[in-house]
Amino acid sequence: MKYSYLNNFKLYTIKDLQSILKISRSFAYRLMNSGELKCVHIHRLLRVTPWELEAYMQSLTPQEIETQIDTIKSYFSDSIQYYTIQEVNEILQISESLTRQLLQSGELKRKCIRQETRISSDSLFQFITANER
């Protein structure tokens, strides 16, 4: 299952980066603007994927990584999942109205399961990687 690691993860916000990496807000933005830490652009919002944060942390010293890597690895699992709109809001850390806008525009692909809108982990992964810069 190609995108199974999307089960139980969320994108990181600037505040998350500040907390995990113990850095300032301005330094977090500097990492993203310089391209040193790739980010996902969701309209005007910036988010970081767990795998990009892990790649960035691999460039750090082993001591710096040790305390942070467990947080990222906890997001990976073995099964494909279908998410509700509310779960997608939490994963992408965006509002419900923005999630619905992404669904209407076709940027996020939906699937109807028992007349309920669901977004597969495959679709979510494709959306995230398509908006990574």
C-alpha positions as CSV (number, residue, x, y, z in Angstrom):
1,M,0.0,0.0,0.0
2,K,1.7,3.0,-1.4
3,Y,0.6,5.8,0.9
4,S,-0.1,3.8,4.0
5,Y,2.1,6.1,6.2
6,L,-0.5,8.9,5.9
7,N,-2.6,7.1,8.5
8,N,-2.5,9.1,11.7
9,F,-0.3,12.0,10.7
10,K,-0.7,15.7,10.3
11,L,1.2,18.5,8.6
12,Y,3.3,20.8,10.8
13,T,2.5,24.4,11.3
14,I,5.1,27.1,12.2
15,K,4.2,26.8,15.8
16,D,4.8,23.0,15.6
17,L,8.2,23.6,14.1
18,Q,9.0,26.1,16.8
19,S,8.2,23.6,19.5
20,I,9.8,20.5,17.8
21,L,13.0,22.2,16.7
22,K,13.2,24.7,19.5
23,I,13.6,27.6,17.1
24,S,12.1,31.1,16.7
25,R,9.2,31.9,14.4
26,S,11.4,34.0,12.1
27,F,14.0,31.2,11.9
28,A,11.2,28.7,10.9
29,Y,10.2,31.0,8.1
30,R,13.8,31.5,7.1
31,L,14.2,27.7,6.8
32,M,11.2,27.5,4.5
33,N,11.9,30.6,2.4
34,S,15.5,29.5,1.8
35,G,14.4,26.0,0.6
36,E,16.4,24.3,3.3
37,L,13.1,23.0,4.7
38,K,10.5,22.3,1.9
39,C,7.0,23.2,2.7
40,V,3.5,22.7,1.4
41,H,1.6,25.7,0.1
42,I,-2.1,25.5,0.8
43,H,-3.3,28.8,-0.7
44,R,-1.5,31.3,1.6
45,L,-0.8,28.8,4.4
46,L,2.6,27.1,4.9
47,R,2.8,23.5,6.3
48,V,5.6,21.0,6.5
49,T,5.3,17.2,5.9
50,P,6.7,14.8,8.5
51,W,9.0,13.3,5.8
52,E,10.4,16.8,4.9
53,L,11.0,17.5,8.6
54,E,12.7,14.1,9.0
55,A,14.9,14.8,6.0
56,Y,15.8,18.2,7.4
57,M,16.6,16.7,10.8
58,Q,18.8,14.1,9.1
59,S,21.1,17.0,8.3
60,L,21.4,17.8,12.0
61,T,23.7,16.2,14.5
62,P,22.7,12.9,16.0
63,Q,22.1,14.5,19.4
64,E,19.7,17.0,17.9
65,I,17.8,14.4,16.0
66,E,17.5,11.9,18.8
67,T,15.0,13.9,20.8
68,Q,12.9,14.8,17.8
69,I,12.8,11.8,15.5
70,D,10.3,9.7,17.6
71,T,7.6,12.3,17.1
72,I,7.8,12.0,13.3
73,K,8.1,8.2,13.2
74,S,4.9,7.9,15.2
75,Y,3.0,9.2,12.2
76,F,3.8,6.3,10.0
77,S,1.6,3.1,9.7
78,D,0.6,0.2,7.4
79,S,-2.9,0.8,6.1
80,I,-4.8,3.1,3.7
81,Q,-7.5,5.1,5.4
82,Y,-10.4,7.3,4.4
83,Y,-10.7,10.6,6.2
84,T,-13.7,12.7,7.0
85,I,-13.6,16.4,6.2
86,Q,-13.0,17.1,9.9
87,E,-10.0,14.8,10.0
88,V,-8.6,16.4,6.9
89,N,-9.0,19.8,8.6
90,E,-6.9,18.4,11.5
91,I,-4.3,16.8,9.3
92,L,-3.7,19.9,7.1
93,Q,-4.5,22.2,10.0
94,I,-6.8,24.3,7.9
95,S,-10.4,25.5,8.3
96,E,-13.5,23.5,7.2
97,S,-14.3,26.1,4.6
98,L,-10.9,25.9,3.0
99,T,-11.1,22.1,2.9
100,R,-14.5,22.4,1.2
101,Q,-13.0,24.9,-1.2
102,L,-10.2,22.5,-2.1
103,L,-12.8,19.7,-2.7
104,Q,-15.0,21.9,-4.9
105,S,-12.0,23.1,-7.0
106,G,-10.8,19.5,-7.4
107,E,-7.5,20.1,-5.7
108,L,-8.5,17.4,-3.2
109,K,-10.3,14.4,-4.6
110,R,-13.3,13.1,-2.8
111,K,-14.9,9.7,-2.6
112,C,-18.5,9.1,-1.5
113,I,-18.9,6.2,0.9
114,R,-22.5,5.7,2.0
115,Q,-23.4,9.2,0.8
116,E,-20.6,10.7,3.0
117,T,-17.6,12.6,1.6
118,R,-14.3,10.9,2.4
119,I,-10.8,11.7,1.2
120,S,-8.4,8.7,0.8
121,S,-4.9,8.8,2.1
122,D,-3.8,8.4,-1.6
123,S,-5.6,11.5,-2.6
124,L,-4.3,13.4,0.5
125,F,-0.7,12.3,-0.2
126,Q,-1.0,13.4,-3.9
127,F,-2.4,16.8,-2.8
128,I,0.4,17.4,-0.3
129,T,3.2,16.4,-2.7
130,A,1.7,18.4,-5.5
131,N,1.8,21.5,-3.3
132,E,5.3,20.9,-1.9
133,R,7.9,23.5,-2.8
